[in-house]
């Protein structure tokens, strides 16, 4: 079905529009929830994506995440983007407890 056809059906049948909107919202919520859980369980890419989209982090203020050998804490070093495209540490390091993964 084309978008034009869908919009025509939605116009004729408002309940279709409501169902479509509800289904889309549920799908977005499911994906967001999955992304959040992946970020909490140590998926660095998911964490970076979540922080960019939900916390306003940007590529021109990169963050380096590292996991120490003890596997209990994370150190997040805040980096500064330089005009030449390289980065340098800001001197700010945040240490957070690593989330405990539940066995399912």
C-alpha distances in whole Angstrom, upper triangle without the diagonal:
4,7,8,6,7,10,11,10,12,15,15,16,17,17,14,14,18,16,13,16,19,17,16,20,21,19,21,24,24,24,27,29,29,29,32,34,34,35,38,39,40,37,38,35,33,36,36,32,32,36,34,31,33,36,36,38,37,38,41,43,42,43,44,44,47,48,51,53,54,50,51,50,48,49,47,48,47,47,48,46,48,48,48,45,47,48,51,51,52,54,52,51,50,51,48,49,46,44,45,42,42,42,40
4,5,5,6,9,10,11,12,14,16,16,18,18,15,15,18,17,14,17,19,18,17,20,22,20,21,25,25,24,27,29,29,30,32,34,34,35,38,39,40,37,37,34,32,35,35,31,32,35,33,30,32,35,35,36,36,36,39,41,40,42,43,43,46,47,51,53,54,50,51,50,47,49,46,47,46,46,46,44,46,46,46,43,45,46,49,50,50,53,51,50,49,50,48,49,46,44,46,43,43,44,41
4,5,5,6,9,10,10,12,14,15,15,17,13,12,16,15,12,14,17,16,15,18,20,18,19,23,23,23,25,27,28,28,31,33,33,34,37,38,38,35,36,33,31,33,33,29,30,32,30,27,29,32,32,34,33,34,37,38,38,40,42,42,45,46,50,52,53,49,49,48,46,47,44,45,44,44,44,42,44,43,44,41,44,44,47,48,48,51,49,48,47,48,46,47,45,43,44,42,42,43,41
4,5,5,6,9,10,11,13,14,15,17,14,13,17,17,14,16,19,19,18,21,23,22,23,26,27,26,28,31,31,32,34,36,36,37,40,41,42,39,40,36,34,37,36,32,33,35,33,30,32,35,34,36,36,37,39,41,41,43,45,45,48,49,53,55,56,53,53,52,49,50,47,48,47,46,46,44,47,46,47,44,46,47,50,51,51,54,52,51,50,51,49,50,48,46,48,46,46,47,44
4,5,5,6,9,10,11,12,14,15,12,12,16,16,14,16,19,18,18,21,23,22,23,26,27,27,29,31,32,32,35,37,37,38,41,42,43,40,41,38,36,38,38,34,34,37,35,32,34,37,37,39,38,39,42,44,44,45,47,47,50,51,55,56,57,53,54,53,50,52,49,50,49,49,49,47,50,49,50,47,49,49,53,53,53,56,54,53,52,53,51,51,49,47,48,46,46,46,44
4,5,5,6,9,10,10,11,12,9,9,12,12,10,12,15,14,14,17,19,18,20,23,23,24,26,28,29,29,32,33,34,35,38,39,40,37,38,35,33,35,35,32,31,34,33,29,31,34,34,36,36,37,40,41,41,42,44,44,47,48,52,54,54,51,51,50,48,49,46,48,46,47,47,45,48,47,48,45,47,48,50,51,51,53,51,50,49,50,47,48,46,44,45,43,43,43,41
4,5,5,6,9,10,10,12,9,8,12,13,11,12,15,16,15,17,20,20,20,23,25,25,26,29,30,30,32,34,35,36,38,40,41,38,39,36,34,36,36,32,32,34,32,29,30,34,33,36,36,37,39,41,41,42,45,45,48,49,53,55,55,52,52,50,48,49,46,48,46,46,46,45,47,47,48,45,47,47,50,51,51,53,51,50,49,50,48,48,47,44,46,44,44,45,43
4,5,5,6,9,10,13,10,10,14,15,13,15,18,18,18,21,23,23,24,26,28,28,30,32,33,34,36,38,39,40,42,43,45,42,43,40,37,40,39,36,35,38,36,33,34,37,37,39,39,41,43,45,45,46,49,48,51,53,56,58,59,55,55,54,52,53,50,52,50,50,50,48,51,50,51,49,51,51,54,55,54,57,54,54,52,54,51,52,50,48,49,47,47,48,45
4,5,5,6,8,10,7,8,12,12,11,14,16,16,17,19,21,21,23,25,26,27,29,31,32,33,35,37,37,39,41,42,44,41,42,39,37,39,39,36,35,38,36,33,34,38,38,40,40,42,44,46,46,47,49,48,51,52,56,58,58,54,54,53,51,52,50,52,50,51,51,49,52,52,53,50,52,52,55,55,55,57,55,54,52,53,51,51,49,47,48,46,45,46,43
4,5,5,5,7,5,5,8,10,9,11,13,14,14,17,19,19,20,23,24,25,26,28,30,31,32,34,35,37,39,40,42,39,40,38,35,37,37,33,33,35,34,30,31,35,35,37,38,39,42,43,43,44,46,46,49,50,54,56,56,52,52,51,49,50,48,49,48,48,48,47,50,50,51,48,50,50,53,53,52,55,52,52,49,50,48,48,47,44,46,44,43,44,42
4,6,6,9,9,8,11,13,12,13,16,17,18,19,22,23,23,26,27,28,29,31,33,34,35,37,39,40,41,43,45,42,43,40,38,40,40,36,35,38,36,32,33,37,36,39,39,41,44,45,45,46,49,49,52,53,56,59,59,55,55,54,51,53,50,52,50,50,50,49,52,51,52,50,52,52,54,55,54,57,54,54,52,53,51,51,50,47,49,47,47,48,45
4,6,9,9,9,12,14,14,15,18,19,20,22,23,24,26,28,29,30,32,33,35,36,38,40,41,42,44,45,47,45,46,43,40,42,43,39,38,41,39,36,36,40,40,42,43,45,47,48,49,50,52,51,54,55,59,61,61,57,57,56,54,55,53,55,53,54,54,52,55,55,56,53,55,55,58,58,57,60,57,57,55,56,53,54,52,49,51,49,48,49,46
4,5,6,7,9,10,11,13,15,16,17,19,21,22,23,25,26,28,29,31,32,34,35,37,38,40,41,43,45,43,44,41,38,40,41,37,36,39,38,34,35,38,38,41,42,44,46,47,48,48,50,50,53,53,57,59,59,55,55,54,52,53,51,53,51,52,53,52,54,54,56,53,55,54,57,57,56,58,56,55,53,54,51,51,49,47,48,46,45,46,43
4,5,5,6,9,10,11,12,14,15,17,18,20,21,23,24,26,27,29,31,32,33,35,36,37,39,41,43,41,42,39,36,38,39,35,34,36,35,32,32,35,36,38,39,41,44,45,45,46,48,47,50,51,55,57,56,53,52,51,49,51,49,50,49,50,50,49,52,52,54,51,53,52,54,54,54,56,53,52,50,51,48,49,47,44,46,44,43,44,42
4,5,5,6,8,10,10,12,14,15,16,18,20,21,22,24,26,27,29,30,31,33,35,36,37,39,41,39,41,38,35,37,38,34,33,36,35,31,31,35,36,38,39,42,44,45,45,45,47,46,49,49,53,55,55,51,50,50,48,50,48,50,48,50,50,49,53,53,54,51,53,52,54,54,53,55,52,52,49,50,47,47,45,42,43,41,41,41,39
4,5,5,6,9,10,10,12,14,15,16,18,20,21,23,24,26,27,28,30,32,33,34,36,37,39,37,39,36,33,35,36,33,31,34,33,30,30,34,35,37,38,40,42,43,43,44,46,45,47,48,52,53,53,49,49,48,47,48,46,48,47,48,49,48,51,51,52,49,51,50,53,52,52,54,51,50,48,49,46,46,44,41,42,40,40,40,38
4,5,5,6,9,10,11,12,14,15,16,18,20,21,22,24,26,27,28,30,32,33,34,36,38,36,37,34,32,33,34,30,29,32,31,27,27,31,31,34,35,37,40,40,41,41,43,43,45,46,50,52,52,48,48,47,45,46,44,46,44,45,46,45,48,48,49,46,48,47,50,50,49,51,49,48,46,46,44,44,43,40,41,39,39,40,38
4,5,5,6,9,10,11,12,14,15,16,18,20,21,22,24,26,27,29,30,31,33,35,37,35,36,34,31,32,33,30,28,31,30,26,26,30,31,33,35,37,40,40,40,40,43,42,44,45,49,51,50,47,46,45,43,45,43,45,43,45,45,45,48,48,50,47,48,47,49,49,48,50,47,47,44,45,42,42,41,38,39,38,37,38,36
4,6,5,6,8,10,10,12,14,15,16,18,20,21,23,24,26,27,29,30,31,33,35,33,35,33,29,31,32,29,28,30,30,26,27,30,31,34,35,37,40,40,40,40,42,41,43,44,47,49,49,45,45,44,42,44,42,45,43,45,45,45,48,49,50,47,48,47,49,49,49,50,47,46,44,44,41,41,40,37,38,36,35,36,33
4,5,5,6,9,10,11,12,14,15,17,18,20,21,23,24,26,27,29,30,32,33,31,33,30,27,29,30,27,25,28,28,24,25,28,29,31,32,34,37,38,37,38,40,39,41,42,46,47,47,44,43,43,41,42,40,42,41,42,43,42,45,45,47,43,45,44,47,47,46,48,45,45,42,43,40,40,38,36,37,35,34,35,33
4,6,5,6,9,10,11,12,14,16,16,18,20,21,22,24,26,27,28,30,32,30,31,29,26,27,28,25,23,26,25,22,22,25,26,29,30,32,35,35,35,35,38,37,40,40,44,46,46,42,42,41,39,40,38,40,39,40,40,40,43,43,45,42,43,42,44,44,44,46,43,42,40,40,38,38,37,34,35,34,33,35,32
4,5,5,6,9,10,11,12,14,15,16,18,20,21,22,24,26,27,29,31,29,31,29,25,27,28,25,23,26,26,22,22,25,27,29,31,33,36,36,36,36,37,36,39,39,43,45,44,41,40,39,38,39,37,40,39,40,41,41,44,45,46,43,44,43,45,44,44,46,43,41,39,39,37,37,35,32,33,31,31,32,30
4,5,5,6,9,10,11,12,14,15,17,18,20,21,23,24,26,27,29,27,29,27,24,26,27,24,22,25,25,22,22,26,27,29,30,32,35,35,35,35,36,35,38,38,41,43,43,39,39,38,37,39,37,39,38,40,41,40,44,44,45,42,43,42,44,44,44,45,42,41,39,39,36,36,34,31,32,30,29,30,28
4,5,5,6,9,10,11,12,14,15,17,18,20,21,22,24,26,27,25,27,24,21,23,24,21,20,23,22,19,19,23,24,26,27,29,32,32,32,32,34,33,35,36,40,42,42,38,38,37,35,36,34,37,35,36,37,37,40,41,42,38,40,39,41,41,41,43,40,39,36,37,34,35,33,30,31,29,29,30,28
4,5,5,6,9,10,10,12,14,15,16,18,20,21,22,24,26,24,26,24,20,22,23,20,18,21,21,17,17,21,22,24,26,28,31,31,31,30,32,31,34,34,38,40,40,36,36,35,33,34,32,35,34,35,36,36,39,40,41,38,39,38,40,39,39,41,38,37,34,35,32,32,30,28,29,28,28,29,27
4,5,5,6,9,10,10,12,14,15,16,18,20,21,23,25,23,25,23,20,21,23,20,18,21,22,18,18,22,24,25,27,29,32,32,31,31,32,31,33,33,37,39,38,35,34,33,32,34,32,35,34,36,37,37,41,42,43,39,40,39,41,40,40,41,38,37,34,34,31,31,29,26,27,25,25,26,24
4,5,5,6,9,10,11,12,14,15,17,18,20,21,23,21,23,21,18,20,21,18,17,20,20,17,18,21,23,24,26,27,31,31,30,29,31,29,32,32,35,37,37,33,33,33,31,33,31,34,33,34,36,35,39,40,41,37,38,37,39,38,38,40,37,36,33,33,31,31,28,26,27,25,24,25,23
4,5,5,6,8,10,10,12,14,15,16,18,20,21,19,21,19,15,17,18,15,14,17,17,14,14,18,19,21,22,24,27,27,26,26,28,27,29,30,33,35,35,32,31,30,29,30,28,31,30,31,32,32,35,36,37,34,35,34,36,35,35,37,34,33,30,31,28,28,26,24,26,24,24,26,24
4,6,5,6,9,10,10,12,14,15,16,18,20,19,20,19,15,17,18,16,13,16,17,14,14,17,19,21,23,25,28,28,27,26,28,26,29,29,32,34,34,30,30,29,27,29,27,30,29,31,33,33,36,38,39,35,36,34,36,35,35,36,33,32,29,29,26,26,24,22,23,22,22,23,22
4,5,5,6,9,10,11,12,14,15,17,19,17,19,18,15,16,19,16,14,18,19,16,16,19,21,22,24,26,29,29,28,27,28,26,28,28,31,33,32,29,28,28,27,29,27,30,30,32,34,34,37,39,40,36,36,35,37,36,36,37,34,32,30,29,26,26,24,21,22,20,19,21,19
4,5,5,6,9,10,10,12,14,15,17,15,17,15,11,14,16,13,11,15,16,13,14,17,19,20,21,23,26,26,24,24,25,23,25,25,29,31,31,27,27,27,25,27,25,28,27,29,31,31,34,35,36,32,33,32,34,33,33,35,32,30,28,28,25,25,22,20,21,19,20,21,20
4,5,5,6,9,10,10,12,14,16,14,15,14,10,12,14,11,9,12,13,11,10,14,16,17,19,21,24,23,22,21,23,21,24,24,28,30,30,26,25,24,23,24,23,25,25,26,28,28,32,33,35,31,31,30,31,30,30,32,29,27,25,25,22,22,20,18,20,19,19,21,20
4,5,5,6,9,10,11,12,15,14,16,15,11,12,15,13,11,14,16,14,13,16,18,19,21,23,27,25,24,23,24,22,24,23,27,28,28,24,24,23,22,24,23,26,26,28,30,31,34,36,37,33,33,32,33,32,32,33,29,27,25,24,21,21,19,16,17,16,16,18,17
4,5,5,6,9,10,11,13,11,14,13,9,11,14,12,11,14,16,15,14,17,20,20,22,23,26,25,24,22,23,20,22,22,25,27,26,23,23,22,21,23,22,25,26,27,30,30,34,36,36,33,32,31,32,31,32,32,30,27,25,24,21,21,18,15,16,14,15,16,15
4,5,5,6,9,10,11,9,11,10,6,8,10,9,7,11,12,11,11,14,16,16,18,19,23,22,20,19,19,17,19,19,23,25,25,21,21,21,19,21,19,22,22,24,26,26,30,32,33,29,29,27,29,28,28,29,26,24,22,22,19,19,17,15,17,15,16,18,18
4,5,5,6,9,10,10,11,11,7,8,11,10,7,10,12,11,10,13,15,16,18,20,23,21,20,18,19,17,19,19,22,24,24,20,19,18,17,19,18,21,21,23,26,26,30,32,33,30,29,27,28,27,27,28,25,22,20,19,17,16,14,12,14,13,15,17,17
4,5,5,6,9,9,12,12,9,9,13,12,10,13,16,15,14,16,19,19,21,22,26,24,22,20,20,17,19,18,21,23,22,18,18,17,17,19,19,22,23,25,28,29,33,35,36,32,31,29,30,28,29,29,26,24,21,20,17,16,13,10,12,10,11,13,13
4,5,5,7,5,9,9,6,8,11,11,10,13,15,15,15,16,19,18,20,21,24,23,20,18,18,15,16,16,19,21,21,17,17,17,15,18,17,21,21,23,26,27,31,33,33,29,29,27,28,27,27,28,25,23,20,19,17,16,13,11,12,10,12,14,14
4,5,6,5,6,8,5,4,8,9,7,9,12,13,12,13,16,15,17,18,21,19,17,15,15,12,14,14,17,19,19,16,16,15,13,15,14,17,18,20,23,24,27,30,30,27,26,24,25,23,24,24,22,19,17,16,14,13,11,10,12,11,14,16,17
4,6,7,9,11,9,7,11,12,10,12,15,15,14,15,18,17,20,21,24,21,19,16,16,13,14,13,16,18,18,14,13,13,12,14,14,18,19,21,25,26,30,32,33,30,28,26,26,24,25,25,22,19,16,15,12,11,8,6,9,8,11,14,15
4,6,9,11,10,9,13,14,13,14,17,18,17,18,21,20,22,23,26,24,21,18,17,14,14,12,15,16,16,12,12,12,12,15,15,19,21,23,26,28,31,34,34,31,29,27,28,26,27,26,24,21,18,16,13,12,8,6,7,6,9,11,13
4,6,9,8,8,11,13,12,13,16,17,17,18,20,18,20,20,23,21,18,15,14,10,10,9,13,14,14,11,11,11,10,12,13,16,18,20,23,25,28,31,31,27,26,24,24,22,24,24,21,18,16,14,12,11,8,8,9,9,12,14,16
4,6,5,6,9,10,11,12,14,16,16,17,19,17,18,18,21,20,17,14,13,11,12,11,15,17,17,14,15,14,12,14,14,17,18,20,23,23,27,29,29,26,24,23,24,23,24,24,22,19,18,17,15,15,12,11,13,12,15,16,17
4,5,5,6,9,10,10,12,14,15,15,17,14,15,15,18,16,13,11,10,7,9,10,14,16,17,14,15,14,11,12,11,13,15,16,19,20,23,26,26,22,21,19,20,19,20,21,19,17,15,15,14,15,12,13,15,15,18,20,21
4,5,5,6,8,10,11,12,14,15,16,13,14,13,17,16,13,11,11,10,12,14,17,20,21,18,19,17,15,15,14,16,16,17,19,19,23,25,25,21,20,19,21,20,22,23,21,19,18,18,17,18,15,16,18,17,20,22,23
4,5,5,6,9,10,11,12,13,15,13,14,15,18,17,15,13,14,12,14,15,19,21,22,18,19,18,15,17,15,17,17,19,21,21,25,27,27,24,23,21,23,22,23,24,22,20,18,18,17,17,15,14,17,15,18,20,20
4,5,5,6,9,10,10,11,13,11,13,14,17,15,13,11,11,10,12,13,17,20,20,17,17,15,12,13,12,14,14,16,19,20,23,26,26,23,22,20,21,20,20,21,19,17,15,15,13,14,12,12,15,15,18,20,21
4,5,5,6,9,10,10,11,8,10,10,13,12,9,8,9,9,12,14,18,21,22,19,19,17,14,14,11,13,12,14,16,16,20,22,23,19,19,17,18,17,18,20,17,16,15,16,15,17,15,16,19,19,22,24,25
4,5,5,6,8,10,10,9,10,10,14,14,12,11,13,13,16,18,21,24,25,22,22,20,17,18,15,17,16,16,18,18,22,23,24,20,20,19,21,21,21,23,21,20,18,19,18,20,18,18,21,20,22,25,25
4,5,5,6,7,9,9,11,13,16,15,14,13,15,14,17,18,22,25,25,22,21,19,17,17,15,17,16,18,20,20,24,26,27,23,23,21,23,22,22,23,21,19,17,18,17,18,16,16,19,18,21,23,24
4,6,5,5,7,6,9,11,14,12,11,10,13,12,16,17,21,24,24,22,21,18,15,15,13,14,13,15,16,17,21,23,24,21,21,19,20,19,18,20,17,16,15,16,15,17,16,16,20,20,23,25,26
4,6,6,5,4,6,8,11,10,10,10,13,14,18,20,23,27,27,24,24,22,18,18,15,16,14,15,15,15,19,21,22,19,19,18,19,19,19,21,19,18,17,19,18,21,20,20,23,23,26,28,29
4,6,6,7,9,11,14,14,14,14,17,17,21,23,26,29,30,27,26,24,21,21,18,19,17,18,19,19,22,24,25,22,23,21,23,23,22,24,22,21,20,22,20,22,21,21,24,24,26,28,28
4,6,8,11,14,16,15,15,15,18,17,21,22,26,29,29,26,25,22,20,20,17,19,17,19,20,21,24,26,28,24,25,23,24,23,22,24,21,21,19,20,19,20,20,19,22,22,24,27,27
4,6,9,12,14,12,13,13,16,16,19,21,24,28,28,25,24,21,18,18,15,16,14,16,17,18,22,24,26,23,23,21,21,20,19,21,18,17,16,18,17,19,19,19,22,23,25,28,29
4,6,10,11,10,12,12,16,17,21,23,26,29,30,27,27,23,20,20,16,17,14,15,15,16,19,21,23,20,21,19,20,19,18,20,18,18,17,20,19,22,22,22,26,26,29,32,32
4,7,9,7,8,9,12,14,17,20,23,27,27,25,24,21,18,17,13,13,11,12,12,13,16,18,20,17,17,15,16,16,15,18,15,16,15,18,18,20,20,21,25,25,28,31,32
4,5,5,7,9,13,15,18,21,24,28,29,27,27,24,20,19,15,14,12,11,11,10,14,15,17,14,15,13,15,15,15,18,16,17,17,20,20,23,23,24,27,28,31,33,34
4,5,5,8,11,14,17,21,24,27,29,27,27,24,20,19,15,14,12,10,10,8,12,13,14,11,12,11,13,14,15,18,17,18,18,21,21,24,24,25,28,28,31,34,35
4,6,9,12,16,19,22,25,29,30,29,29,25,22,20,16,14,11,9,7,5,8,10,11,9,10,9,11,13,13,16,16,17,19,22,23,26,26,27,31,31,34,37,38
4,7,10,13,16,20,22,26,27,26,26,22,19,16,13,11,8,6,5,6,9,12,14,11,11,9,10,10,10,13,12,14,15,18,19,23,23,24,28,29,32,35,36
4,7,10,13,17,19,23,24,23,23,20,16,14,11,9,7,5,7,7,11,13,14,11,10,8,9,10,10,13,12,13,14,16,18,21,20,22,26,26,30,32,34
4,6,10,13,16,19,21,19,19,16,12,10,7,6,5,5,8,10,13,17,17,14,13,10,10,9,10,12,10,10,11,13,14,17,17,19,22,23,27,29,31
4,7,10,13,16,18,16,17,14,10,8,6,5,7,7,11,12,15,18,18,15,13,10,11,9,11,12,11,10,11,12,13,16,15,18,21,22,25,28,30
4,7,10,13,15,13,14,11,7,6,5,7,9,10,14,16,19,22,22,19,17,14,14,12,14,14,12,10,10,10,11,13,12,14,17,18,22,24,26
4,6,10,12,10,12,9,6,6,7,8,11,13,17,18,21,25,24,21,19,16,16,14,16,15,14,11,11,10,11,12,11,14,16,17,21,23,26
4,7,8,6,8,7,5,7,9,11,15,16,20,22,25,28,28,25,22,20,19,17,19,18,16,13,12,10,10,10,9,12,14,15,19,20,23
4,6,6,8,7,7,8,11,13,16,18,22,24,27,30,30,27,24,21,20,18,20,18,17,13,13,10,11,11,10,14,15,17,20,22,25
4,5,8,9,10,11,14,16,20,22,26,28,30,33,33,30,27,25,24,21,23,21,21,17,17,14,14,13,12,15,15,17,20,21,25
4,5,7,10,12,15,17,21,23,27,29,32,36,35,33,30,27,26,23,25,22,21,17,16,13,13,11,10,13,13,15,18,20,23
4,6,8,11,14,17,20,22,26,28,31,35,34,32,29,26,25,23,24,23,21,17,16,12,11,9,7,10,10,12,15,17,20
4,7,10,13,17,20,23,26,29,32,35,35,33,30,27,26,23,24,22,20,16,14,10,9,6,5,8,9,11,14,17,20
4,7,10,13,16,19,23,25,28,32,32,30,27,24,23,20,20,18,16,12,10,7,6,4,5,8,10,13,16,19,22
4,6,10,13,16,19,22,25,28,29,26,23,20,19,17,17,16,14,10,8,6,5,6,6,9,12,14,18,20,23
4,6,10,12,16,19,22,25,26,23,21,17,16,13,14,12,10,7,6,4,6,9,9,13,16,18,22,24,27
4,6,9,13,16,19,22,23,20,18,15,14,11,11,11,8,6,5,6,8,11,11,14,18,19,23,26,28
4,6,10,13,16,19,20,18,15,12,10,7,8,8,6,4,6,9,11,14,15,18,21,23,27,29,32
4,7,10,13,17,18,16,14,10,9,6,6,7,6,6,8,11,13,17,18,20,24,25,29,32,34
4,7,10,13,14,12,10,6,6,4,5,8,8,9,12,15,17,20,21,23,27,28,31,34,36
4,6,10,12,10,9,5,5,6,6,10,10,12,15,18,20,24,24,27,30,31,35,37,39
4,7,8,6,6,4,7,9,10,13,14,16,18,21,23,26,26,29,32,33,36,39,40
4,5,6,5,6,7,10,11,15,16,18,21,24,26,30,30,32,36,36,40,42,44
4,5,7,9,11,14,15,18,20,22,24,28,30,33,33,35,39,39,43,45,47
4,6,9,11,15,16,19,21,23,26,29,31,34,34,36,39,40,43,45,47
4,7,10,14,15,19,20,21,24,26,28,31,31,33,36,36,40,42,43
4,7,11,13,16,17,19,21,24,26,29,28,31,34,34,38,40,42
4,7,9,12,14,15,18,20,22,26,25,28,31,32,36,38,40
4,6,9,11,13,16,18,21,25,25,28,31,32,36,38,40
4,5,7,9,12,15,18,21,22,25,28,30,34,36,38
4,5,8,11,15,18,21,23,25,29,31,34,37,39
4,6,10,13,16,20,21,24,28,30,33,36,39
4,7,10,13,17,19,21,25,27,31,34,36
4,7,10,13,15,18,21,24,27,30,33
4,7,10,12,15,18,21,24,27,30
4,7,9,12,15,18,21,25,27
4,6,9,12,15,18,21,24
4,6,9,12,15,18,21
4,6,9,12,15,18
4,6,9,13,15
4,6,9,12
4,6,9
4,6
4
